[in-house]
Amino acid sequence: MTQKLIAFDLDGTLLDDQKHPLPSTLTALRQLEQQGHLLTIATGRTLLYIEDILAETQLKNYIVCNGSAAFVDGQQLVKENLNPQVLEHLITQARALKIDLAVLTLHEIKRLTNFAPEQMTKAMTSFGKALPDFDAHFAEQHEIYQALAFFDASMDATFTAEFPAFKFVRWHPYCVDVIPRAGSKAETIMAVAKHEGIAAADTIAFGDALNDLEMIQDAGVGVAMGNASPQIKQVADLVTADNEHDGIYQALQQLDLI
């Protein structure tokens, strides 16, 4: 048997709409582990926001902050922080435009501004989390892995042009993840695969949203959930059922892995 690295996005993929893995998904994970495959979460969430999921799934490998950090057997393998000087410029520009920002370490998230708390709350509650606490100076005192910028698509081109060192990955109509330009879920998956001696062709990625696009494209097999955006389905090798109807289990059966 050839060992595979199988990466799972969380929201809309590994998790159902109630933010839990389906029983069929948990069954599939245990079967894959018994066969010796390397399983990893690959999420835009920070470590703080996956602790309950790690406990529920018993997974020991996780890629967080859209690839800015990766852990194998609980040991950190990849670390990519936002450049502090560029981040300071981003914070200044966002404040001037009255655009809200939140910043994340691996274990904490704080919002730096409070211009439109209702808009921030809508984005945060979309994946079951509350509005972060306010701390205007948090970014000055910590290593920041990722930021959340709360603006709509009309501002995408402006920020992309002004901050080429950062990548702006939209996951909500009101919010984008801000990560280092060099980082992505795809690149980090390949770094983990190389570290573990797994060929790129033997990687499989499951996802549903735009921040999954690169890993769906670059994996040996990219699997789009039935609830995935049209752009994701277009680049996927396989489209399965949605996250409420055993999509992960069915895809793994089609791939003859369970």
C-alpha positions as CSV (number, residue, x, y, z in Angstrom):
1,M,0.0,0.0,0.0
2,T,1.3,3.5,-0.9
3,Q,1.0,5.9,1.9
4,K,-1.2,9.0,1.2
5,L,-1.2,12.4,2.8
6,I,-4.9,13.4,3.0
7,A,-5.8,17.0,3.9
8,F,-9.2,18.2,5.0
9,D,-10.5,21.7,5.2
10,L,-12.8,22.1,8.2
11,D,-15.8,24.4,7.6
12,G,-18.1,23.1,4.9
13,T,-15.9,20.0,4.5
14,L,-14.8,17.9,7.5
15,L,-17.5,19.6,9.6
16,D,-21.3,19.5,9.0
17,D,-23.4,22.7,9.3
18,Q,-23.5,22.2,13.0
19,K,-19.7,22.3,13.1
20,H,-19.1,18.6,13.9
21,P,-17.8,15.8,11.8
22,L,-20.4,13.3,10.6
23,P,-20.3,9.8,12.1
24,S,-19.4,8.5,8.6
25,T,-16.5,10.9,8.5
26,L,-15.1,9.7,11.9
27,T,-15.4,6.1,10.7
28,A,-13.5,7.0,7.6
29,L,-10.7,8.8,9.5
30,R,-10.2,5.7,11.8
31,Q,-10.0,3.4,8.8
32,L,-7.5,5.6,7.0
33,E,-5.3,5.8,10.1
34,Q,-5.4,2.0,10.5
35,Q,-4.1,1.7,6.9
36,G,-1.2,4.0,7.7
37,H,-2.2,7.1,5.8
38,L,-1.1,10.6,7.1
39,L,-4.2,12.7,7.8
40,T,-4.1,16.4,8.4
41,I,-6.5,19.3,8.9
42,A,-5.9,22.2,6.6
43,T,-7.8,25.2,7.7
44,G,-7.9,29.0,7.7
45,R,-8.6,28.8,11.5
46,T,-5.9,29.4,14.0
47,L,-5.0,26.7,16.6
48,L,-7.2,28.3,19.2
49,Y,-10.3,27.6,17.0
50,I,-9.6,23.9,16.3
51,E,-8.8,22.6,19.8
52,D,-12.3,21.1,20.2
53,I,-12.1,19.6,16.7
54,L,-8.8,17.9,17.4
55,A,-10.3,16.4,20.5
56,E,-13.4,15.2,18.6
57,T,-11.5,13.7,15.7
58,Q,-8.3,12.7,17.5
59,L,-6.2,14.0,14.7
60,K,-2.6,14.8,15.5
61,N,-1.5,16.7,12.4
62,Y,-2.9,20.1,11.5
63,I,-2.2,23.0,9.1
64,V,-3.6,26.3,10.4
65,C,-3.8,29.9,9.4
66,N,-4.1,29.0,5.7
67,G,-0.8,27.3,5.8
68,S,1.2,29.7,7.9
69,A,1.8,27.0,10.5
70,A,1.9,23.2,10.3
71,F,2.2,20.6,13.1
72,V,3.0,16.9,12.7
73,D,2.4,14.8,15.7
74,G,2.0,18.0,17.7
75,Q,5.5,19.3,16.7
76,Q,5.6,22.5,14.6
77,L,7.1,22.0,11.2
78,V,6.2,25.2,9.3
79,K,6.2,28.8,10.7
80,E,5.4,31.9,8.5
81,N,4.6,35.1,10.3
82,L,3.3,38.3,8.8
83,N,6.1,40.8,8.3
84,P,5.8,43.3,11.2
85,Q,6.7,46.4,9.2
86,V,4.2,45.6,6.4
87,L,1.6,44.7,8.9
88,E,2.0,48.0,10.7
89,H,1.5,49.7,7.3
90,L,-1.7,47.6,6.7
91,I,-3.0,48.5,10.2
92,T,-2.4,52.2,9.5
93,Q,-4.1,52.1,6.1
94,A,-7.1,50.1,7.4
95,R,-7.6,52.5,10.2
96,A,-7.5,55.5,7.8
97,L,-10.2,53.8,5.7
98,K,-12.2,52.8,8.8
99,I,-11.8,49.1,7.9
100,D,-11.7,46.7,10.8
101,L,-8.9,44.3,11.5
102,A,-8.3,41.4,13.8
103,V,-5.0,39.6,14.2
104,L,-4.2,36.1,15.3
105,T,-1.4,34.3,17.0
106,L,-1.7,30.5,17.3
107,H,-3.5,30.7,20.5
108,E,-5.2,34.2,20.6
109,I,-7.2,36.5,18.4
110,K,-7.9,40.2,19.1
111,R,-9.6,42.9,17.1
112,L,-7.6,46.1,16.7
113,T,-10.5,48.3,15.7
114,N,-14.2,48.8,16.3
115,F,-15.7,50.6,13.3
116,A,-18.4,48.1,12.4
117,P,-18.8,45.4,15.1
118,E,-22.0,44.1,13.5
119,Q,-20.2,43.3,10.2
120,M,-17.4,41.6,12.1
121,T,-19.9,39.6,14.1
122,K,-21.6,38.3,11.0
123,A,-18.3,37.0,9.6
124,M,-17.2,35.4,12.9
125,T,-20.6,33.7,13.7
126,S,-20.6,32.2,10.2
127,F,-18.1,29.6,11.6
128,G,-19.5,29.5,15.1
129,K,-17.2,32.0,16.8
130,A,-17.9,35.2,18.7
131,L,-16.6,38.7,18.1
132,P,-13.0,38.8,19.3
133,D,-12.0,40.9,22.3
134,F,-10.6,44.4,21.6
135,D,-6.9,45.2,22.0
136,A,-5.6,48.1,19.9
137,H,-2.0,47.3,20.6
138,F,-2.0,43.5,20.4
139,A,-0.1,43.3,17.0
140,E,2.8,45.3,18.4
141,Q,3.4,42.8,21.2
142,H,3.0,39.4,19.5
143,E,4.1,37.3,16.5
144,I,1.1,37.5,14.1
145,Y,0.4,34.5,11.9
146,Q,-2.7,35.9,10.2
147,A,-5.0,38.9,10.1
148,L,-8.6,39.2,9.3
149,A,-9.6,42.3,7.3
150,F,-13.3,43.1,7.2
151,F,-14.0,44.6,3.8
152,D,-16.1,43.6,0.9
153,A,-15.0,42.6,-2.6
154,S,-15.0,46.2,-3.8
155,M,-11.7,46.7,-2.0
156,D,-9.9,43.6,-3.0
157,A,-7.9,45.1,-5.9
158,T,-6.9,48.1,-3.7
159,F,-5.3,46.0,-1.0
160,T,-3.8,43.4,-3.3
161,A,-2.0,46.2,-5.2
162,E,-0.8,48.0,-2.2
163,F,0.4,45.0,-0.2
164,P,2.2,42.6,-2.5
165,A,3.9,40.9,0.5
166,F,0.6,39.7,1.7
167,K,-2.1,37.4,0.2
168,F,-5.8,38.3,0.7
169,V,-7.9,35.2,0.6
170,R,-11.7,35.8,0.7
171,W,-13.8,33.4,2.8
172,H,-16.8,35.6,3.6
173,P,-18.6,38.5,1.8
174,Y,-17.3,40.8,4.6
175,C,-13.9,39.3,5.4
176,V,-10.6,38.1,4.0
177,D,-7.7,36.2,5.6
178,V,-4.4,38.1,5.3
179,I,-1.4,35.7,5.1
180,P,2.2,35.9,3.9
181,R,2.5,35.9,0.1
182,A,4.8,32.9,0.3
183,G,2.3,30.8,2.3
184,S,-0.8,28.8,1.3
185,K,-2.5,25.6,2.3
186,A,-1.1,24.0,-0.9
187,E,2.5,24.9,-0.3
188,T,2.4,23.8,3.3
189,I,0.8,20.5,2.4
190,M,3.6,19.8,0.0
191,A,6.2,20.8,2.7
192,V,4.6,18.3,5.1
193,A,4.5,15.6,2.4
194,K,8.2,16.1,1.5
195,H,9.1,16.0,5.2
196,E,7.3,12.7,5.5
197,G,8.6,11.2,2.3
198,I,5.3,11.2,0.5
199,A,5.2,12.1,-3.2
200,A,3.1,15.0,-4.4
201,A,1.1,12.6,-6.5
202,D,0.1,10.8,-3.4
203,T,-1.5,13.8,-1.8
204,I,-5.3,14.2,-1.6
205,A,-7.1,17.4,-0.6
206,F,-10.7,18.0,0.3
207,G,-12.3,21.5,0.3
208,D,-15.2,23.7,-0.5
209,A,-14.2,27.4,-0.5
210,L,-11.8,29.8,-2.3
211,N,-9.1,29.5,0.3
212,D,-9.0,25.8,-0.7
213,L,-8.5,26.5,-4.4
214,E,-4.7,26.1,-4.6
215,M,-4.6,22.9,-2.6
216,I,-7.4,21.4,-4.7
217,Q,-5.5,22.3,-7.8
218,D,-2.0,21.2,-6.6
219,A,-2.9,18.0,-4.8
220,G,-2.5,14.6,-6.6
221,V,-6.2,14.4,-6.2
222,G,-8.4,17.4,-5.4
223,V,-11.9,16.6,-4.1
224,A,-14.6,19.3,-4.0
225,M,-17.5,18.9,-1.7
226,G,-21.0,19.0,-3.2
227,N,-21.5,22.3,-1.4
228,A,-18.3,23.8,-2.8
229,S,-18.2,27.0,-4.8
230,P,-18.3,26.7,-8.6
231,Q,-14.6,27.7,-8.9
232,I,-13.6,24.8,-6.7
233,K,-15.7,22.3,-8.5
234,Q,-14.2,23.4,-11.8
235,V,-10.6,22.6,-10.8
236,A,-11.3,19.5,-8.8
237,D,-10.6,16.0,-10.0
238,L,-13.6,14.6,-8.1
239,V,-16.9,16.2,-6.9
240,T,-18.5,14.3,-4.0
241,A,-21.7,14.8,-2.0
242,D,-22.0,17.7,0.4
243,N,-20.8,18.1,4.0
244,E,-24.3,17.1,5.3
245,H,-24.6,13.9,3.3
246,D,-21.4,11.8,3.8
247,G,-19.4,13.5,1.1
248,I,-16.0,12.6,2.6
249,Y,-16.9,8.9,3.1
250,Q,-18.3,8.6,-0.4
251,A,-15.3,10.2,-2.0
252,L,-12.9,7.9,-0.1
253,Q,-14.9,4.9,-1.3
254,Q,-14.7,6.1,-4.9
255,L,-10.9,6.4,-4.4
256,D,-10.8,2.9,-3.1
257,L,-9.2,4.0,0.2
258,I,-11.9,2.7,2.5
